[in-house]
Amino acid sequence: MSSSDRRDILEFLGGLRDNNNREWFEANRPRYEEARACFLGLVGDLLAAFDPVDDLGGVTVKECVFRINRDLRFSNDKSPYKTAMSALLGRGGRKSAGRTYYFHIEPDGRSILAGGLYDPSSSQLGKMRQALAEDAMPLKKIARAPDFARYFGTIGGESLKTAPQGYPKDHPDIELLRLKQFMAIHRLDDDTICSDDLIPRVMTVFRAMKPFVAYVESVVA
């Protein structure tokens, strides 16, 4: 896929962001179909390059890519469409409960590569906190690794204002225990999305992410 194809994805999404309604979308459906085809091709390229990073078990592009339509049932925001194109790369694709790598294209520097626990169940969150309360050193070593620090900075996510129920406020790893999400996030600007070396750059970031998502999988599985 050429850099101009990726630029077309960003330009379509920028237009959709400014005109998030069904009338505009239907009037621009040919542009959407072209942009989606380009994105599917890009995800296919990522899957084809993934073996040196991780074994995704032969997952297909279709299994990985999210729909552009938003689920409006429980949202106050009734905008019908997402203003990004995204995919979850892992065994089982979008439905995977294991080790996964998230790829998200959105204009104006909002594209990201991410992994971890974004919306954990109460059971998953409980397992993470129990593991960290007993011994947080394995996760802290992962976060301190040079490649992780370079690409992600630190483990991020929403956090409680105080200690979670059942844990002392003076626990030495209270900052980790307060987290409600456990995320590694790397941001990509538009020029990077359109660059000729996008695929190897994404693979480099995902390789640095692998120990983190493997740890999360080992705790919550």
Backbone bond lengths (Angstrom), bond angles and torsions (degrees), N, CA, C in turn:
res aa  C-N    CA-C-N  psi(-1)  N-CA   C-N-CA  omega(-1)  CA-C   N-CA-C  phi
1 M - - - 1.454 - - 1.516 109.46 -
2 S 1.323 116.28 136.42 1.457 120.79 -177.79 1.523 110.92 -83.15
3 S 1.345 115.04 162.55 1.463 119.69 177.84 1.524 111.03 -64.51
4 S 1.330 117.49 -29.94 1.467 120.09 178.86 1.524 111.19 -67.17
5 D 1.326 117.27 -33.59 1.466 120.66 176.06 1.525 110.42 -62.49
6 R 1.327 116.52 -42.55 1.459 120.07 179.49 1.520 110.97 -68.76
7 R 1.326 116.43 -34.01 1.463 120.15 175.86 1.528 109.94 -63.58
8 D 1.342 116.66 -36.59 1.465 120.13 177.49 1.530 111.23 -63.73
9 I 1.340 116.78 -37.25 1.464 119.98 176.73 1.525 109.87 -60.51
10 L 1.322 116.32 -48.80 1.463 120.87 -178.32 1.525 111.46 -62.81
11 E 1.339 116.90 -40.66 1.466 119.90 -178.59 1.524 110.95 -67.73
12 F 1.335 117.18 -39.81 1.464 119.09 176.93 1.525 110.51 -63.11
13 L 1.318 116.85 -46.10 1.465 120.25 -178.54 1.525 111.29 -64.25
14 G 1.328 117.44 -35.17 1.453 120.08 176.18 1.516 111.59 -64.15
15 G 1.329 117.03 -41.00 1.454 120.68 176.43 1.513 111.88 -65.25
16 L 1.321 116.79 -39.77 1.461 121.12 179.13 1.526 110.88 -65.80
17 R 1.311 116.82 -39.08 1.468 120.59 178.10 1.536 110.93 -59.50
18 D 1.332 115.71 -38.26 1.469 120.09 -177.92 1.523 112.74 -83.52
19 N 1.325 117.00 -12.76 1.478 121.25 -176.68 1.521 109.62 -141.20
20 N 1.328 115.53 60.00 1.463 119.65 -172.48 1.530 110.25 -83.32
21 N 1.344 114.02 76.27 1.467 120.54 177.96 1.518 108.85 -148.99
22 R 1.309 115.69 160.81 1.463 120.39 -174.25 1.526 112.60 -67.38
23 E 1.328 116.42 -33.81 1.475 119.41 -178.82 1.526 110.54 -62.53
24 W 1.338 116.62 -48.05 1.472 119.74 179.58 1.522 110.03 -64.69
25 F 1.327 116.43 -42.24 1.458 119.69 -177.28 1.523 110.86 -60.92
26 E 1.332 117.43 -46.61 1.459 120.30 -178.84 1.532 111.25 -65.95
27 A 1.334 116.67 -36.46 1.467 119.89 178.13 1.529 111.15 -66.96
28 N 1.331 116.49 -25.06 1.463 121.86 -178.56 1.525 112.69 -112.12
29 R 1.330 116.14 20.71 1.467 119.24 -177.37 1.530 112.93 -57.83
30 P 1.350 119.58 -39.69 1.472 117.33 177.05 1.536 112.77 -58.39
31 R 1.324 117.21 -38.22 1.462 120.51 176.58 1.532 110.38 -64.92
32 Y 1.338 116.23 -39.72 1.461 119.50 178.00 1.525 110.77 -63.12
33 E 1.318 116.85 -45.85 1.463 120.00 -178.53 1.526 110.87 -60.72
34 E 1.330 116.82 -39.65 1.462 120.08 178.17 1.526 111.03 -67.18
35 A 1.349 115.80 -43.53 1.458 119.49 179.88 1.528 111.02 -64.68
36 R 1.323 116.79 -40.88 1.468 119.87 179.40 1.524 110.79 -65.27
37 A 1.330 117.05 -41.15 1.463 120.41 178.40 1.529 110.26 -61.21
38 C 1.328 115.93 -40.31 1.465 119.79 177.86 1.528 110.71 -64.57
39 F 1.335 116.28 -41.49 1.462 119.32 -179.89 1.525 111.08 -66.49
40 L 1.327 117.30 -41.41 1.464 120.02 176.76 1.521 110.78 -59.74
41 G 1.329 116.21 -40.57 1.451 119.97 177.37 1.517 112.26 -63.90
42 L 1.328 116.12 -38.72 1.458 120.53 178.81 1.527 111.09 -65.74
43 V 1.333 117.01 -43.45 1.459 120.15 177.43 1.529 110.17 -63.03
44 G 1.325 116.39 -38.48 1.457 119.54 175.60 1.519 112.04 -60.27
45 D 1.324 116.93 -40.61 1.462 121.09 176.97 1.526 111.14 -63.57
46 L 1.326 116.39 -39.77 1.462 119.81 178.24 1.524 111.19 -64.14
47 L 1.325 116.68 -44.92 1.465 120.12 179.79 1.524 110.83 -62.21
48 A 1.326 116.21 -38.79 1.466 120.24 -178.99 1.524 112.00 -66.33
49 A 1.334 116.45 -24.63 1.465 120.85 -177.70 1.526 112.53 -97.94
50 F 1.335 118.63 2.90 1.455 121.15 -167.63 1.520 115.25 -82.59
51 D 1.319 119.21 -21.36 1.463 121.04 -172.34 1.529 114.24 -52.85
52 P 1.347 119.77 -40.93 1.470 118.23 178.97 1.529 113.29 -66.22
53 V 1.323 117.24 -17.73 1.467 121.09 -179.55 1.518 111.17 -93.25
54 D 1.335 116.57 -49.32 1.459 120.53 -175.58 1.520 109.18 -162.65
55 D 1.328 115.94 156.72 1.461 122.31 176.05 1.524 108.49 -92.71
56 L 1.332 116.18 110.28 1.463 120.81 -178.05 1.523 112.58 -93.65
57 G 1.319 117.49 8.04 1.451 120.96 171.52 1.512 115.43 69.12
58 G 1.333 117.50 26.75 1.460 119.87 177.18 1.512 114.55 74.79
59 V 1.319 118.32 23.63 1.463 121.24 179.15 1.527 109.78 -61.33
60 T 1.318 117.22 148.56 1.456 121.80 -178.04 1.523 111.46 -99.40
61 V 1.322 115.13 162.37 1.464 120.74 177.06 1.526 110.46 -57.71
62 K 1.321 116.37 -46.24 1.464 120.98 -177.87 1.518 111.50 -58.62
63 E 1.314 117.73 -36.28 1.461 121.37 -179.35 1.531 112.33 -70.98
64 C 1.334 116.49 -21.94 1.467 121.05 -173.40 1.521 114.29 -94.44
65 V 1.333 117.58 -31.16 1.464 120.82 -168.28 1.528 111.61 -84.69
66 F 1.329 115.43 134.96 1.463 121.41 177.64 1.528 111.11 -83.49
67 R 1.335 115.81 152.10 1.457 121.47 174.66 1.521 109.87 -70.42
68 I 1.332 116.55 154.55 1.461 120.26 178.69 1.522 111.43 -84.81
69 N 1.311 117.58 -18.23 1.471 120.52 178.23 1.521 110.42 -72.94
70 R 1.324 116.53 135.06 1.449 121.50 177.86 1.519 110.81 -83.80
71 D 1.325 116.21 149.63 1.459 122.12 172.41 1.527 107.03 -85.69
72 L 1.328 116.24 110.82 1.464 121.01 -172.81 1.529 113.36 -96.13
73 R 1.312 117.46 0.16 1.469 120.07 -170.53 1.527 112.58 -61.40
74 F 1.314 117.76 -37.22 1.465 119.99 -174.33 1.526 111.48 -120.88
75 S 1.322 116.92 24.40 1.464 120.95 -175.65 1.527 111.10 -118.33
76 N 1.321 115.77 138.43 1.462 120.36 173.20 1.515 111.42 -75.73
77 D 1.319 116.63 -23.25 1.464 122.11 176.48 1.531 108.19 -83.46
78 K 1.306 117.41 112.86 1.454 121.17 -176.48 1.538 112.87 -97.60
79 S 1.331 117.63 17.22 1.466 119.78 173.13 1.526 108.37 -59.69
80 P 1.328 118.02 127.67 1.469 119.12 -170.37 1.523 115.35 -75.90
81 Y 1.344 117.91 -17.49 1.466 119.11 -172.21 1.524 112.45 -127.36
82 K 1.328 115.25 147.85 1.456 120.73 169.61 1.532 108.34 -72.56
83 T 1.306 117.22 149.58 1.465 120.76 179.53 1.522 110.72 -103.79
84 A 1.325 115.11 27.40 1.458 122.65 177.25 1.516 108.56 -145.33
85 M 1.326 115.99 162.28 1.453 121.89 169.25 1.517 107.08 -117.51
86 S 1.343 116.12 135.79 1.457 118.74 -172.21 1.518 111.40 -147.12
87 A 1.334 113.99 162.50 1.461 121.00 -179.70 1.518 109.07 -149.45
88 L 1.327 116.33 147.70 1.458 122.75 175.04 1.524 107.69 -111.39
89 L 1.326 115.95 112.33 1.454 122.10 -174.90 1.528 109.26 -97.25
90 G 1.315 115.16 114.47 1.453 120.57 -179.30 1.516 109.33 177.09
91 R 1.313 117.14 170.30 1.467 120.08 176.98 1.518 109.17 -62.43
92 G 1.321 116.36 119.43 1.453 120.34 -175.71 1.510 113.33 94.97
93 G 1.321 117.99 -6.61 1.454 121.17 176.24 1.518 112.54 59.04
94 R 1.337 115.73 -132.19 1.473 121.29 -177.59 1.523 112.17 -57.41
95 K 1.318 117.65 -28.35 1.467 121.67 -175.38 1.529 112.38 -94.07
96 S 1.318 116.31 6.97 1.452 119.77 -176.77 1.519 111.31 -68.41
97 A 1.313 116.07 140.06 1.460 121.91 174.53 1.527 110.82 -110.29
98 G 1.328 115.75 6.93 1.454 119.87 -177.19 1.515 112.76 -109.20
99 R 1.307 115.39 -142.22 1.462 122.56 -175.91 1.528 109.77 -73.86
100 T 1.332 117.66 119.29 1.459 121.34 -175.68 1.526 110.92 -137.80
101 Y 1.347 113.42 162.00 1.463 122.61 -178.78 1.531 107.40 -132.50
102 Y 1.321 116.22 122.96 1.462 121.67 -174.00 1.520 110.53 -99.75
103 F 1.361 115.28 130.82 1.466 122.84 -179.59 1.521 108.28 -122.67
104 H 1.344 116.89 126.07 1.453 121.84 -168.82 1.523 108.99 -140.36
105 I 1.358 116.67 121.14 1.464 121.69 177.21 1.521 109.15 -108.00
106 E 1.332 115.66 126.37 1.456 122.37 178.03 1.521 107.68 -150.67
107 P 1.320 119.24 137.16 1.471 120.81 -174.80 1.523 114.00 -67.92
108 D 1.330 113.56 167.57 1.476 122.91 176.83 1.521 112.17 64.43
109 G 1.333 115.69 42.57 1.452 120.57 173.90 1.505 115.87 72.68
110 R 1.326 117.78 19.52 1.463 121.01 -178.00 1.522 113.18 -100.82
111 S 1.313 117.36 7.97 1.462 120.13 176.86 1.530 109.23 -72.38
112 I 1.329 116.50 145.15 1.456 119.98 -179.21 1.527 111.85 -142.24
113 L 1.320 114.13 157.67 1.453 124.22 164.54 1.527 105.43 -116.32
114 A 1.324 117.69 133.63 1.461 118.15 -173.48 1.522 110.97 -152.06
115 G 1.320 114.89 163.87 1.455 121.48 176.09 1.509 110.24 -164.40
116 G 1.329 116.74 163.01 1.455 121.29 178.54 1.508 112.70 122.94
117 L 1.323 116.68 -145.44 1.462 123.09 179.72 1.519 108.65 -112.46
118 Y 1.333 116.52 105.20 1.465 121.32 -179.48 1.531 111.32 -90.08
119 D 1.316 116.34 -43.79 1.472 121.52 -178.26 1.527 108.33 -133.69
120 P 1.337 116.86 67.66 1.465 119.06 -174.44 1.512 112.98 -69.22
121 S 1.315 115.67 147.50 1.458 120.45 171.68 1.526 108.05 -70.76
122 S 1.326 116.74 165.81 1.466 120.04 178.16 1.524 110.37 -61.46
123 S 1.333 116.74 -33.59 1.462 120.52 178.15 1.523 110.83 -66.81
124 Q 1.334 117.07 -45.77 1.463 120.22 179.42 1.524 111.74 -63.02
125 L 1.325 115.82 -43.63 1.457 119.86 179.88 1.527 110.65 -63.99
126 G 1.323 115.94 -39.20 1.452 119.82 177.95 1.521 112.19 -63.20
127 K 1.337 116.29 -41.01 1.470 120.07 178.63 1.518 111.33 -64.97
128 M 1.339 117.00 -41.10 1.462 120.17 179.22 1.525 110.27 -63.20
129 R 1.300 117.48 -46.79 1.464 120.11 -178.08 1.528 111.51 -65.51
130 Q 1.319 116.86 -39.45 1.461 119.37 178.59 1.524 110.70 -63.00
131 A 1.342 116.24 -44.27 1.467 120.24 179.79 1.522 111.05 -62.99
132 L 1.322 116.86 -41.66 1.464 120.46 -178.53 1.522 111.88 -71.74
133 A 1.314 116.61 -35.11 1.461 119.59 178.36 1.522 111.22 -65.66
134 E 1.331 115.73 -34.28 1.461 120.39 -179.61 1.522 111.83 -78.79
135 D 1.324 116.72 -40.38 1.468 120.47 -179.37 1.527 109.58 -166.17
136 A 1.319 116.39 100.06 1.459 121.06 -178.67 1.530 112.57 -87.36
137 M 1.340 116.91 -5.51 1.457 119.05 -173.59 1.529 114.16 -60.23
138 P 1.350 120.51 -40.02 1.471 118.49 178.56 1.535 112.98 -57.50
139 L 1.331 116.90 -43.32 1.461 119.55 178.94 1.522 111.10 -70.30
140 K 1.310 117.86 -38.56 1.460 120.77 179.50 1.528 111.40 -65.04
141 K 1.315 117.26 -36.12 1.467 120.04 176.53 1.519 110.94 -64.78
142 I 1.332 116.68 -40.35 1.466 120.86 177.64 1.526 109.92 -61.71
143 A 1.321 116.40 -45.46 1.465 120.93 -177.17 1.523 112.22 -68.27
144 R 1.329 117.45 -25.56 1.458 121.40 -179.15 1.526 113.07 -87.84
145 A 1.330 117.01 -9.84 1.462 119.87 179.71 1.523 109.76 -58.78
146 P 1.341 118.20 140.42 1.468 120.70 -175.47 1.518 114.04 -54.55
147 D 1.331 117.96 -43.33 1.468 120.01 -178.04 1.524 111.34 -68.30
148 F 1.328 116.72 -38.86 1.465 118.68 178.53 1.523 110.04 -64.59
149 A 1.318 116.58 -47.61 1.462 120.49 179.66 1.529 111.05 -61.40
150 R 1.317 116.81 -37.00 1.468 120.29 -178.55 1.520 111.89 -65.39
151 Y 1.314 116.93 -44.75 1.466 120.05 -173.25 1.530 114.10 -92.77
152 F 1.315 117.76 -24.83 1.471 119.87 -173.83 1.526 113.95 -121.77
153 G 1.309 116.82 -15.71 1.453 120.05 -179.07 1.513 111.95 77.27
154 T 1.312 116.23 -71.48 1.452 121.41 179.70 1.524 108.94 -155.82
155 I 1.314 117.00 173.69 1.459 121.32 175.25 1.526 107.89 -76.01
156 G 1.318 116.94 127.77 1.453 120.70 -175.57 1.514 112.85 -117.27
157 G 1.326 114.77 179.11 1.455 121.35 178.04 1.513 111.28 138.39
158 E 1.332 115.69 165.56 1.462 120.47 176.76 1.528 109.98 -64.66
159 S 1.320 114.18 149.63 1.457 119.36 -173.77 1.525 111.10 -135.60
160 L 1.322 115.86 148.75 1.453 120.98 172.16 1.531 109.78 -69.18
161 K 1.322 116.64 155.90 1.459 120.65 177.71 1.525 111.88 -81.33
162 T 1.313 115.90 -19.10 1.459 120.25 -179.86 1.527 108.63 -137.48
163 A 1.308 116.28 -176.18 1.465 119.87 -178.93 1.523 110.60 -68.08
164 P 1.340 117.35 142.82 1.470 119.15 175.61 1.520 109.88 -66.02
165 Q 1.323 115.15 155.28 1.462 120.72 -178.19 1.521 110.60 -56.66
166 G 1.311 115.74 130.96 1.458 120.80 177.20 1.507 114.57 95.65
167 Y 1.348 117.17 -2.58 1.459 120.77 -178.75 1.531 109.72 -122.53
168 P 1.332 117.09 139.23 1.467 119.45 -178.04 1.526 112.12 -71.50
169 K 1.323 115.71 145.13 1.461 120.52 179.93 1.521 112.49 -65.34
170 D 1.329 117.03 -23.33 1.458 120.29 -177.99 1.527 112.95 -98.83
171 H 1.337 117.20 17.35 1.471 119.35 176.25 1.526 108.46 -59.94
172 P 1.334 118.18 136.95 1.469 120.10 -176.22 1.529 114.25 -60.82
173 D 1.317 117.83 -20.97 1.465 121.16 178.98 1.521 111.36 -115.96
174 I 1.334 115.26 37.18 1.461 120.08 -176.12 1.529 111.94 -62.41
175 E 1.337 118.60 -30.15 1.470 120.11 179.86 1.520 110.50 -62.86
176 L 1.308 117.58 -39.72 1.465 121.29 176.43 1.531 110.40 -71.13
177 L 1.297 117.75 -41.16 1.460 120.91 -177.73 1.521 112.29 -65.71
178 R 1.322 117.57 -27.43 1.462 121.15 -179.78 1.523 112.65 -75.64
179 L 1.317 118.31 -16.23 1.461 120.97 -177.84 1.526 111.48 -63.30
180 K 1.328 115.05 138.65 1.475 121.85 173.20 1.520 110.90 -101.90
181 Q 1.325 116.04 -13.89 1.459 123.59 174.27 1.528 107.15 -133.32
182 F 1.320 115.70 153.49 1.460 120.92 176.66 1.526 106.92 -130.23
183 M 1.328 116.10 97.54 1.457 120.65 -169.51 1.528 111.94 -127.42
184 A 1.328 114.36 142.49 1.463 122.22 166.38 1.527 105.89 -111.12
185 I 1.332 117.03 121.92 1.460 121.49 -174.24 1.524 109.71 -130.05
186 H 1.318 115.27 129.13 1.464 122.40 176.35 1.518 108.04 -123.26
187 R 1.325 117.25 125.05 1.467 122.07 -176.56 1.521 111.38 -93.46
188 L 1.330 115.28 144.87 1.463 122.43 -179.82 1.527 109.26 -123.75
189 D 1.324 116.49 131.35 1.466 118.38 175.88 1.525 110.00 -83.81
190 D 1.320 116.27 170.96 1.468 120.73 -174.91 1.523 111.86 -63.61
191 D 1.323 117.20 -36.94 1.467 119.78 179.80 1.522 111.00 -63.32
192 T 1.319 116.93 -36.75 1.466 120.19 178.06 1.525 110.60 -67.30
193 I 1.328 116.95 -42.03 1.465 120.04 177.47 1.522 110.61 -57.85
194 C 1.322 117.33 -37.13 1.466 121.63 -176.09 1.527 113.23 -91.97
195 S 1.327 117.88 2.03 1.458 120.13 -176.18 1.525 111.67 -77.32
196 D 1.327 116.12 156.79 1.462 121.49 -179.20 1.526 112.40 -69.21
197 D 1.325 117.02 -22.42 1.464 119.53 -177.68 1.528 112.66 -103.96
198 L 1.333 116.45 25.56 1.467 119.33 -178.81 1.523 111.93 -56.76
199 I 1.332 117.86 -48.41 1.478 120.64 -174.58 1.527 111.14 -58.75
200 P 1.334 120.05 -53.32 1.470 117.73 179.17 1.522 113.46 -63.02
201 R 1.332 118.04 -31.03 1.463 119.91 177.81 1.520 110.48 -67.48
202 V 1.326 116.84 -41.52 1.470 119.72 177.16 1.519 110.15 -62.72
203 M 1.322 117.58 -42.93 1.454 120.61 -179.32 1.525 111.45 -63.38
204 T 1.326 117.17 -37.14 1.465 120.88 177.91 1.524 110.53 -62.50
205 V 1.327 116.75 -43.28 1.466 120.72 179.75 1.524 110.65 -67.18
206 F 1.325 116.83 -44.21 1.468 119.53 -179.93 1.531 111.02 -65.40
207 R 1.319 117.53 -33.45 1.469 119.90 177.04 1.533 110.16 -63.68
208 A 1.329 115.95 -39.56 1.466 119.60 177.43 1.524 111.60 -69.00
209 M 1.327 116.60 -25.95 1.463 121.76 -179.60 1.522 112.59 -80.81
210 K 1.308 118.23 -24.09 1.460 121.27 -170.35 1.534 113.97 -54.67
211 P 1.339 120.82 -46.26 1.476 118.05 179.87 1.521 112.96 -58.96
212 F 1.328 116.42 -34.25 1.473 120.29 178.86 1.519 111.71 -67.78
213 V 1.340 117.59 -50.68 1.464 118.96 -177.78 1.533 110.59 -69.29
214 A 1.338 117.49 -29.00 1.458 120.15 175.54 1.530 110.67 -67.01
215 Y 1.327 116.39 -39.52 1.465 120.06 177.39 1.532 109.92 -63.28
216 V 1.330 116.54 -48.20 1.459 119.95 -179.99 1.524 110.46 -57.74
217 E 1.324 116.52 -44.55 1.458 120.56 179.56 1.530 110.68 -60.34
218 S 1.319 117.04 -42.07 1.466 120.41 -177.08 1.530 112.40 -65.97
219 V 1.333 115.75 -28.14 1.467 119.65 -178.39 1.520 111.73 -84.12
220 V 1.329 117.57 -43.44 1.465 119.42 -171.44 1.513 114.12 -95.66
221 A 1.320 117.85 -9.29 1.475 120.14 -178.53 1.526 111.55 -63.27
